[in-house]
C-alpha cells in the first residue's frame, strides 16, 4: 500500500519535530562531538529534513555549545580570582561581625569600640532640690583580646561625676573626668582567671550589674555610697573563675578608688561566691541565684560617716554622724544576694552590713528587694559564668515598620539604717527608705527609655 503525499509530509514534520527536540535537549552534550551532526546528515540524506532545516539545527547546536563553553570559562575565571583574593588576604584582618571593631583573620586578636551615653532629667516635688537635666554617663573606650587568652578594656568617663550632682554646675560635664575602667586579664583557663587594673570589685549583684542593664535608673540606697559601704570600681588585682556552669568565685585586693596611702587606708581584701542552684541541679527553666560577699581592711575612721546621695541622686547627706575619731579601724563589709527568675518574672534582693571596729564601734545596715515583670514576655538574661544579670533582648525590636520593643514594670523598696553609726548630727536623720516604681521601654539591645517615680 502506497503512502499518500499528505501522510508523507506529516511523517516528515513529525520527524523534523523529533529531530529538533533531540537537537535542543542534547546540544550541550553533543556540542563537542560528531554524534549530532551524523544524525542530522542521515536525516538530510533520507529526505526527512531540508537543507535549510539541516543548516538551522547545526547552527543552533554550535551556538549552544559556544555559550556553554563561555559560561564554563567565566566560572573558572571567577573561581580562580576568588582563590587569588583569599590567598592574597590570608593574613589580613577583618571587620567584626558584631559591634564596631576589627579582628585578625584567625580571630586571635581584636579591638572594638565600646561606650555608653545616659541622659537624665529629674524633677523634685519640693523646692529644696533643683530640677535638672544632665549627661549622667558618657563613656568611650576600647576593649578586645590578644592571642585569644588575654583581654583588655580601657574606658574614659566624660559624664557628670557623682560629686557634681548638687545642683551647681561643676564644669565637669563637658570634660574628661577620669578613667572609668582600665584592666588587663588572662582568661585562658576558665576555672582560674587573673585581672589587674581598675575594675569593679567582686561584691554585690546590684553593683556588678552594668549601668546599661540595671532595672532602675539608679541603684539602691546602700549601693549609692560606692567605695565606702559597697566596693565599686577600684584599683587592684583579682583572681576569679567558674569551675562549673552555675558556680563562680572571686578574690581581690584593692587599694581603693585611688592609690590610697597607708595613713588613710590599707589594702582591702574582697571576695564573692555565687551559685545558680537551678543550673547546678540540671534545671535550665529558671534561675535560683545565691551569693555571698565580704571584705575586710584597715581604714582611718572618717571624722564623720556620711550617707551620701539618695536614689534620686541628691548628695545632701540625709544623715551625718557627730562622733569624731582619727584612729585606724578595721572595716568589714558583708553582703548576701538572692535572685529568682522564671520566664518574664524576676525577684531580687540583697542585705548589706558595714562595721567599723575601733575605739568606738560603728555599724550601718541596709537592704533592698525588687520585682521585675517583662510585660512583653522576654526572659531575663543571666550569666552562669559571672553570676550576674545582663540586659534583655526584645522579642520584637522597635522599628518604624511595626516592632514594639520590650516593656518592663519594676518596683523596689530599699532601706539604709545608720542608727548604729553613732551620734547623729543636729538636723539629720539616722536613716532613710525609698520606694521606687519604674516603667522601662527597651527599644533594642542598645537603647532604652526609663521612667522612675521615687518616694524617699
BELLIN-V144925 format. One record per helix or strand of 3 or more residues. SS is the DSSP state (h for helix, s for strand). FROM is the first residue (numbers start at 1). LEN is the number of residues. Records with the same first field share a line. If there is no record, write none. Layout:
SS=FROM-LEN + FROM-LEN
//
This chain:
h=5-26 + 35-11 + 51-38 + 162-3 + 205-4 + 221-4 + 277-4
s=101-3 + 110-13 + 132-15 + 150-8 + 178-9 + 193-8 + 233-12 + 247-8 + 268-9 + 286-15 + 328-15 + 345-13 + 362-13 + 406-15 + 431-14 + 447-9
//
